[in-house]
């Protein structure tokens, strides 16, 4: 290859599964003309990755998975050098592609006891197999971020928790599972995005820690990953003034973060990939096309993820980079392509296995469910059931849910539901509950992100505050455990059980746990105040 062709390998532009034929052909031309190294797949141009302000409506397509497979085969046919196909699939292809298996969020896995870490390995393995079935060999996951800021708007449920040893252990198990089936992984977001309160898709978060503090906490999982020869590390769009002479320079554009800290001090010589270069924290810094791509490469990134200005970026790097630096980045990338086995065979392999995913999800449910408060929950509800004094209330899911169905075999009772924008029904439900002294309440947290109180309406919070004092309530929370922090008067709830996911397997397991009064093996992966 010429130097220019080698530089083309560093560019991983975004492609969209549900796109126009015109845009697909433009990508084919990009591959042929510039010898780009890989592609990063997203659902559509209206998906969150490019539509940060959610101004566009996502149109779902049941055929997305087949379209993805077909596009990958089509794009590979255009490539002189086999493309390394990548995707952000932290909890499976379902993060980007509908009608594919979904696995639990990292925060759910973080609730598992450490002696169940083999389940995290299995998640990595199953996700790897799912990706290979589509022709993808590089997962931009998992997070090595330590979840030590409850107000973090973008990390939260995507992190394994706030214990650095557990985050490191589980991240490496996830990576090992993927590697064992031939899929590359990536630890992100170096040097640590957990203790921030700004979404780097929209602005630049600032990490105020000193280098000593970072080495003690944030960097710990990355150091363990480096010791285990991790495939790649993604640099986050976040500023660390302590590493940049007090300047708020994004780590993705900082030689002192990548070259000095990561390469020299931590002795990492593996592949370094930037976070998406279309993110607002960096995308608006330079007027000249190609300048951002050059600055990111010059800072030490080998792969330029979601590079927008491919042609101009290649020319900037060709003019300014030394042949030695180009060679070094090229060799790192080719080493990864060789490890993934795509240089000789990059066809999709295998099929999606929904049954295997369900079996695994059930095992995770059984070991992650967390009992926060127990005042003889099971005995109380069974006794109330015998006396006809119990009712069930479902919040943000109709009463025809797997949790209630499983309970009904032993505890039949009246059921009520308050769904989204259904607050007018609260008053009548409160009146209907007058004759019952014990309630089983299932809260299906509407959103995983904390914005707008996880989309839990004020009227629903007021309802919970009142009902906890008036009745004996056993609360089951299906969703982000940080939602517990915004629920008022929790101290008055008789029982509280954290379930993390609303998957059928988790609902059924939660109901069975209540009926059997079985052990809850999980532990909260983050500290929740006021519990």
C-alpha positions in Angstrom: 0.0 0.0 0.0 1.0 3.6 -0.5 1.1 5.8 2.6 -2.2 7.4 1.5 -3.8 4.0 1.3 -2.5 3.1 4.7 -3.9 6.4 6.1 -7.3 5.4 4.7 -7.3 2.4 7.0 -7.5 4.7 10.0 -10.9 6.0 9.1 -14.1 4.3 10.4 -17.0 6.4 9.1 -20.5 5.9 10.3 -22.9 3.9 8.2 -26.6 3.4 8.8 -28.5 0.2 8.5 -31.7 1.9 7.5 -30.5 4.3 4.9 -31.2 5.4 1.3 -29.7 3.6 -1.7 -28.0 6.9 -2.6 -26.2 7.1 0.7 -25.3 3.4 0.5 -23.7 3.9 -2.9 -21.8 6.9 -1.6 -20.3 4.7 1.2 -19.3 2.2 -1.5 -17.5 4.9 -3.4 -15.8 6.0 -0.1 -14.5 2.4 0.4 -13.2 2.0 -3.2 -11.7 5.5 -3.4 -10.0 5.8 0.0 -9.3 2.3 1.2 -10.9 3.0 4.5 -10.2 0.5 7.3 -13.7 -0.2 8.7 -17.2 1.0 9.3 -19.2 1.7 12.4 -22.9 0.8 12.2 -25.9 2.7 13.6 -29.6 2.1 13.2 -30.5 5.1 11.2 -29.8 8.8 10.8 -32.6 9.5 13.4 -31.0 7.3 16.1 -29.5 8.7 19.2 -25.9 8.5 17.9 -26.5 11.3 15.4 -29.7 12.9 16.7 -28.6 14.0 20.1 -31.4 16.5 20.6 -33.9 13.8 19.6 -35.5 16.1 17.0 -36.0 13.3 14.5 -38.3 10.4 15.0 -36.9 6.9 14.7 -38.7 4.7 12.2 -38.3 1.0 13.3 -37.8 -1.7 10.8 -38.3 -5.4 11.6 -35.9 -6.2 8.8 -33.0 -4.3 10.2 -30.9 -7.4 11.1 -31.2 -8.8 7.6 -30.4 -5.4 6.1 -27.3 -5.2 8.3 -26.1 -8.6 7.1 -26.7 -7.8 3.5 -25.0 -4.4 3.8 -21.9 -5.9 5.4 -21.6 -8.5 2.5 -22.1 -5.7 0.0 -19.6 -3.3 1.6 -17.0 -6.1 2.0 -17.2 -6.8 -1.8 -16.2 -3.2 -2.4 -13.1 -3.3 -0.2 -9.6 -4.1 -1.5 -8.5 -4.6 2.1 -11.1 -6.4 4.3 -13.1 -4.0 6.4 -13.2 -4.3 10.2 -16.9 -3.9 10.9 -17.7 -2.4 14.2 -20.8 -1.5 16.3 -21.6 -0.3 19.8 -23.3 -3.4 21.3 -22.9 -3.0 25.0 -26.0 -5.0 25.8 -26.1 -6.8 22.5 -27.1 -6.1 18.9 -30.4 -4.9 20.3 -28.7 -1.6 21.3 -28.7 -0.8 17.6 -30.9 -3.4 15.8 -34.5 -4.4 16.6 -35.6 -8.0 16.8 -32.3 -9.2 18.0 -31.4 -10.7 21.5 -31.0 -8.2 24.3 -28.8 -8.9 27.3 -28.8 -7.0 30.7 -27.3 -3.6 31.1 -23.8 -3.5 32.8 -25.3 -2.1 36.0 -27.5 -5.3 36.2 -24.4 -7.5 35.7 -22.7 -5.4 38.4 -25.3 -6.6 40.9 -24.1 -10.2 40.4 -21.8 -11.6 43.2 -18.2 -11.9 42.1 -18.4 -15.7 42.1 -21.0 -15.4 39.3 -18.6 -13.6 37.0 -18.8 -16.5 34.6 -22.2 -15.1 33.6 -20.6 -11.9 32.5 -18.2 -14.0 30.4 -21.2 -15.8 28.9 -22.8 -12.4 28.0 -19.6 -11.4 26.2 -19.6 -14.7 24.4 -23.2 -14.6 23.3 -22.9 -11.0 22.1 -19.8 -12.0 20.2 -21.7 -14.9 18.5 -24.6 -12.6 17.6 -22.2 -10.0 16.1 -20.4 -12.7 14.1 -23.7 -13.9 12.7 -24.1 -10.4 11.1 -20.5 -10.2 10.0 -19.3 -7.8 12.7 -16.0 -8.6 14.4 -15.4 -5.5 16.6 -17.6 -4.5 19.5 -17.0 -1.0 20.9 -17.6 -2.3 24.4 -17.5 -2.7 27.4 -17.3 0.4 29.6 -14.4 0.5 32.1 -15.9 3.6 33.6 -16.4 3.6 37.4 -19.9 4.7 38.3 -19.1 7.2 41.1 -21.5 10.0 40.2 -25.2 9.3 40.5 -26.0 12.5 38.4 -24.0 11.3 35.4 -26.3 11.8 32.5 -24.8 9.3 30.1 -22.8 6.6 31.9 -24.9 5.3 34.8 -26.6 2.1 33.8 -23.9 1.4 31.2 -21.2 0.9 34.0 -20.6 -2.2 36.1 -20.8 -0.1 39.2 -18.6 1.9 41.6 -16.3 -0.8 42.9 -13.1 -0.5 40.8 -12.0 -4.1 41.4 -15.4 -5.4 40.3 -15.6 -3.1 37.3 -12.2 -4.3 36.2 -13.0 -8.0 36.7 -16.3 -7.9 35.0 -15.1 -5.8 32.0 -12.3 -8.3 31.5 -14.7 -11.3 31.7 -16.9 -9.7 29.1 -13.9 -9.1 26.8 -12.7 -12.7 27.3 -16.1 -14.0 26.3 -16.0 -12.1 23.0 -12.4 -12.9 22.3 -13.0 -16.6 22.7 -15.4 -16.5 19.8 -13.2 -14.3 17.6 -14.7 -10.8 18.3 -12.5 -7.9 19.3 -13.4 -5.6 22.2 -12.7 -2.2 23.5 -12.4 -0.6 27.0 -13.9 2.8 27.2 -13.9 5.8 27.9 -10.2 6.5 28.9 -9.2 8.0 31.3 -12.7 7.5 32.9 -16.1 9.0 32.2 -17.8 7.9 35.4 -17.3 11.0 37.6 -18.7 13.6 35.2 -22.0 15.4 35.0 -22.1 16.5 31.4 -23.1 14.3 28.4 -20.1 14.4 26.0 -22.5 14.0 23.1 -23.6 17.6 23.8 -20.7 19.3 25.7 -17.3 18.7 27.2 -17.2 17.0 30.6 -14.4 18.0 32.9 -12.7 15.5 35.2 -11.2 17.5 38.1 -9.0 14.7 39.6 -5.3 14.8 39.9 -3.1 12.2 38.2 -2.6 10.5 41.6 -6.4 10.3 42.1 -6.9 9.0 38.6 -4.3 6.3 39.1 -6.0 5.3 42.4 -9.5 4.9 41.0 -10.6 5.8 37.4 -7.6 4.3 35.7 -7.6 1.1 37.7 -9.8 -1.0 35.2 -7.8 0.3 32.2 -4.5 -0.7 33.9 -5.9 -4.2 34.5 -7.0 -4.3 30.9 -3.6 -3.3 29.7 -2.0 -6.1 31.9 -4.4 -8.5 30.1 -3.4 -7.2 26.6 -6.8 -5.7 25.8 -7.6 -5.4 22.0 -8.2 -1.6 22.1 -8.9 1.4 24.3 -11.4 4.2 23.4 -10.5 7.7 24.4 -13.4 9.7 25.8 -14.3 13.3 24.9 -13.6 14.7 28.4 -11.1 17.2 29.7 -8.6 16.5 32.4 -7.0 19.8 33.3 -4.4 18.1 35.6 -3.0 16.3 32.6 -3.0 19.4 30.3 -1.4 22.1 32.3 -4.8 23.3 33.4 -6.4 23.5 30.0 -9.8 22.0 29.2 -8.6 20.0 26.2 -10.5 16.9 25.2 -8.6 13.7 25.9 -9.2 12.7 22.3 -7.1 15.7 21.2 -4.5 15.5 24.0 -1.0 14.1 23.4 -0.4 14.3 27.1 -3.3 11.9 27.8 -2.7 9.4 24.9 1.0 9.5 24.2 2.4 10.5 27.6 -0.1 8.8 30.0 -1.5 5.9 28.1 1.4 4.9 25.9 4.5 5.8 28.0 3.4 5.8 31.6 0.9 2.9 31.4 2.9 1.0 28.7 0.0 0.4 26.3 1.0 -0.4 22.7 -2.4 -1.7 21.5 -5.0 -0.1 19.3 -6.4 3.3 20.3 -9.7 4.5 18.9 -11.3 7.9 19.3 -14.8 8.3 20.6 -17.2 9.4 17.8 -15.8 12.5 16.1 -19.3 13.9 15.4 -20.0 14.4 19.1 -20.6 18.1 19.9 -17.8 18.2 22.5 -15.3 18.2 19.6 -17.1 18.4 16.3 -17.4 22.2 16.3 -13.9 23.1 17.3 -12.4 23.5 13.8 -13.8 25.3 10.8 -11.3 23.7 8.3 -12.5 20.3 7.1 -10.0 17.5 8.0 -8.5 19.5 10.8 -10.3 17.6 13.6 -9.3 14.3 12.0 -5.6 15.4 11.9 -5.7 16.7 15.5 -7.2 13.4 16.8 -4.6 11.4 14.9 -1.8 13.6 16.0 -2.8 13.3 19.6 -2.3 9.5 19.3 -5.5 7.9 18.1 -5.0 5.1 15.6 -8.7 4.8 14.5 -10.9 7.8 13.9 -14.4 6.7 14.7 -17.3 8.4 13.0 -14.9 10.5 11.0 -17.0 12.9 8.9 -14.4 14.5 6.6 -12.6 11.4 5.2 -11.0 12.8 2.1 -9.8 16.0 3.7 -8.7 14.2 6.8 -6.5 11.8 4.8 -4.8 14.7 3.0 -4.2 16.5 6.3 -2.5 13.4 7.8 -0.6 12.7 4.6 0.9 16.2 4.7 1.7 16.4 8.4 2.3 13.0 9.8 5.7 11.2 9.8 5.9 7.8 7.9 7.0 6.2 11.1 3.8 7.2 12.9 1.6 6.2 10.0 3.4 2.8 10.0 2.9 2.3 13.8 -0.8 2.9 13.6 -1.2 0.8 10.5 0.6 -2.1 12.1 -1.6 -1.9 15.2 -4.8 -2.0 13.1 -3.6 -4.9 10.9 -2.6 -6.9 14.0 -6.2 -6.6 15.2 -7.6 -7.5 11.8 -5.4 -10.5 11.8 -6.5 -11.6 15.3 -10.2 -11.2 14.2 -9.4 -13.5 11.2 -11.1 -11.2 8.7 -8.2 -10.9 6.3 -9.1 -14.3 4.7 -12.7 -14.9 5.8 -15.2 -12.1 6.8 -18.5 -13.6 5.8 -21.3 -13.7 8.4 -21.2 -16.9 10.5 -24.0 -18.6 12.4 -27.5 -17.5 13.5 -29.1 -15.5 16.3 -29.9 -17.8 19.2 -32.8 -16.3 21.1 -33.2 -19.4 23.3 -29.7 -19.3 24.5 -30.1 -15.6 25.3 -33.3 -16.3 27.3 -31.6 -19.1 29.3 -28.7 -16.8 30.1 -31.0 -13.9 31.0 -32.9 -16.1 33.4 -29.7 -17.2 35.1 -28.6 -13.6 35.5 -32.0 -12.7 36.9 -31.8 -15.4 39.5 -28.4 -14.2 40.7 -28.8 -10.4 40.4 -32.1 -9.7 42.1 -31.4 -7.6 45.2 -33.4 -7.4 48.4 -33.1 -4.0 49.9 -35.7 -4.3 52.7 -37.5 -7.3 54.0 -40.0 -7.2 56.8 -41.3 -10.8 56.2 -42.5 -9.7 52.7 -43.6 -13.1 51.7 -45.5 -13.9 54.9 -47.3 -10.6 54.9 -48.5 -10.8 51.3 -49.6 -14.5 51.6 -51.5 -13.7 54.8 -53.2 -10.6 53.2 -54.1 -12.8 50.2 -55.9 -15.3 52.5 -57.9 -12.5 54.0 -58.7 -10.9 50.6 -56.9 -7.7 51.7 -54.2 -7.5 48.9 -54.1 -5.8 45.6 -51.5 -5.2 42.9 -50.5 -1.9 41.3 -48.4 -1.7 38.1 -46.7 1.6 37.3 -45.8 2.2 33.6 -46.8 -1.2 32.3 -50.3 -2.6 32.0 -51.5 -5.2 34.5 -51.2 -8.0 31.9 -47.5 -8.3 32.7 -45.3 -11.4 33.4 -44.7 -10.4 37.1 -48.4 -10.3 37.9 -49.3 -13.4 35.8 -46.7 -15.4 37.8 -48.0 -14.1 41.1 -51.6 -14.8 40.2 -51.1 -18.5 40.3 -50.7 -18.2 44.1 -51.9 -14.7 44.9 -55.0 -13.9 42.8 -56.1 -10.3 43.5 -57.5 -7.2 42.0 -55.0 -5.4 39.7 -54.6 -1.8 38.8 -52.3 0.0 36.4 -51.1 3.6 35.9 -49.5 4.0 32.5 -47.6 6.9 30.9 -49.7 10.0 30.7 -52.5 8.2 32.5 -52.3 10.3 35.7 -56.0 11.1 35.5 -56.7 7.5 36.7 -54.7 7.9 39.9 -57.5 9.4 42.0 -60.0 6.6 41.0 -57.3 4.0 41.7 -56.7 5.4 45.2 -60.4 5.1 45.9 -60.5 1.6 44.7 -57.6 0.7 47.0 -59.5 1.7 50.1 -60.5 -1.8 51.0 -57.0 -3.3 50.8 -54.3 -2.9 53.4 -51.5 -4.6 51.5 -50.1 -3.8 48.1 -47.6 -5.3 45.7 -46.3 -2.5 43.6 -44.3 -3.0 40.5 -42.5 0.1 39.2 -41.3 -0.3 35.6 -38.9 2.7 35.4 -39.7 4.3 32.0 -36.1 5.4 31.1 -32.6 4.2 32.0 -31.2 7.7 31.9 -31.8 10.1 34.9 -33.0 13.0 32.8 -36.4 14.3 34.0 -36.5 11.8 36.9 -36.2 8.8 34.5 -39.5 10.1 33.1 -41.4 9.2 36.2 -44.2 11.8 36.5 -44.5 13.9 39.6 -48.0 12.7 40.1 -46.8 9.1 40.3 -44.1 10.0 42.8 -46.8 11.8 44.9 -49.0 8.7 44.7 -46.1 6.5 46.0 -45.3 8.9 48.8 -48.9 8.8 50.0 -49.5 5.1 49.5 -46.3 4.0 51.3 -47.6 5.7 54.5 -51.2 4.5 54.1 -50.7 0.8 53.2 -48.3 -2.1 53.7 -46.4 -1.9 50.4 -43.9 -4.3 48.9 -42.2 -2.4 46.0 -40.4 -4.2 43.1 -38.3 -1.8 41.0 -37.7 -3.0 37.4 -35.1 -0.6 36.1 -32.1 1.6 36.9 -31.5 1.4 40.7 -30.6 5.1 40.8 -34.3 5.7 40.4 -34.7 4.7 44.0 -33.1 8.0 44.9 -36.0 10.0 43.6 -38.8 8.0 45.1 -40.2 9.8 48.2 -40.9 8.3 51.5 -39.2 5.0 50.8 -38.5 4.5 54.5 -42.2 3.8 54.9 -42.3 0.9 52.4 -42.6 -2.5 54.0 -40.4 -4.2 51.5 -38.1 -3.1 48.6 -36.7 -5.4 45.9 -34.5 -4.2 43.1 -34.8 -6.2 39.8 -32.9 -4.0 37.3 -34.5 -5.2 34.0 -38.1 -5.6 32.8 -37.4 -8.7 30.6 -39.9 -11.5 31.0 -37.2 -13.7 32.6 -36.6 -11.0 35.3 -40.3 -10.4 36.0 -41.0 -14.2 36.4 -38.0 -14.7 38.6 -39.0 -11.7 40.8 -42.5 -13.1 41.3 -41.2 -16.6 42.1 -38.7 -15.1 44.6 -41.6 -13.4 46.4 -43.7 -16.5 46.4 -40.9 -18.8 47.6 -39.2 -16.3 49.9 -36.0 -17.4 48.2 -32.6 -15.9 48.7 -31.7 -12.8 46.8 -28.1 -13.1 45.7 -27.5 -9.7 44.2 -26.1 -6.6 45.8 -26.6 -3.0 44.7 -23.6 -2.1 42.5 -23.9 1.6 43.4 -24.5 3.4 46.7 -28.1 4.8 46.9 -28.5 7.6 49.4 -31.4 7.6 52.0 -32.0 3.8 51.8 
